[in-house]
């Protein structure tokens, strides 16, 4: 049986950890979305040199663990004269990792819009910018939504790694509490509940958006 008095006593620690998780996740995801948009635009436009640079970035980002990236930012860059706070390293790390996944989701959405729709827009008198804003991007967003939501959930879960650079997020609180009190079950229970509280609303919202966009495309 769970010790509910223990849970009641230490629940505030997980609330504080949840705020830290949300803080770094929100800014990290925002950075990932911006990075993904830029990379997807470069790939779709087939801009020479930049396209190759984006391809190299995506391969490096997706084929190295977030933990290694965080260690490089937090412990490696100070050797080169760049000293950042743990929060900044976590945000940049999540943005660096998430940007590659967002880029692929957004690129797939842009390329999934049939070419004939662009041609029809030009025939109706739309210029290139109007076609992009009013025809291509709305459809690309609806196609990319499931992948983007999945990436957001993935990045929030990946944020648990930031405890390795001494950030007091939810995972850090759980490990710290288990090390001090040895009450493993209660600590893990609060950890799971905290992540469910954070992630379930996002998952439900993503499902609703996906159904709404599917209905709009019919």
NORPEPE-V298570 format. One record per pair of residues at least 6 apart in sequence whose C-alpha atoms are under 8 Angstrom apart, sorted by the first residue. I is the first residue (numbers start at 0). J is the second residue. If there is no record, write none. Layout:
I|J  I|J
This chain:
1|184  1|185  2|185  5|185  6|185  6|186  6|189  10|189  12|172  13|169  13|172  13|173  13|189  13|190  13|193  14|193  15|168  15|169  16|167  16|168  16|169  16|170  16|171  16|172  17|168  17|169  17|193  18|168  19|167  19|168  19|169  20|155  20|158  20|159  20|168  20|169  21|155  23|86  23|89  23|90  23|158  24|90  24|93  24|154  24|155  24|158  26|90  27|89  27|90  27|91  27|92  27|93  27|94  27|97  28|93  28|94  28|97  28|151  28|154  29|94  30|90  30|91  30|94  30|95  30|98  31|93  31|94  31|95  31|96  31|97  31|98  31|99  31|101  32|94  32|97  32|98  32|101  32|102  33|98  34|94  34|95  34|98  34|99  34|101  34|102  35|97  35|98  35|99  35|100  35|101  35|102  35|103  35|105  36|101  36|102  36|105  37|102  38|53  38|99  38|102  39|102  39|103  39|105  39|106  40|106  41|49  41|50  41|53  42|50  42|53  42|106  43|106  43|109  43|110  56|99  57|99  57|100  60|95  60|96  60|99  61|96  61|99  61|100  65|92  65|93  65|96  65|157  65|160  66|160  66|161  66|163  68|92  69|88  69|89  69|92  69|161  69|164  70|164  72|83  72|88  72|92  73|82  73|83  73|84  73|85  73|88  73|164  76|82  77|83  85|164  85|165  85|166  86|166  89|158  89|161  93|154  93|157  93|158  97|150  97|154  100|150  101|146  101|147  101|150  104|143  104|146  104|147  105|139  105|140  105|143  105|147  107|143  108|138  108|139  108|140  108|141  108|142  108|143  109|135  109|136  109|138  109|139  110|139  111|139  111|142  112|135  112|138  112|139  116|134  117|130  117|134  117|135  120|126  120|130  120|134  121|127  121|130  141|209  141|212  141|213  142|212  144|205  144|208  144|209  145|205  145|206  145|209  148|201  148|202  148|205  152|198  152|201  152|202  155|198  159|168  159|169  159|170  159|171  160|170  161|168  162|168  162|170  162|171  165|171  169|190  169|193  170|190  173|186  173|187  173|189  173|190  176|182  176|186  177|183  177|186
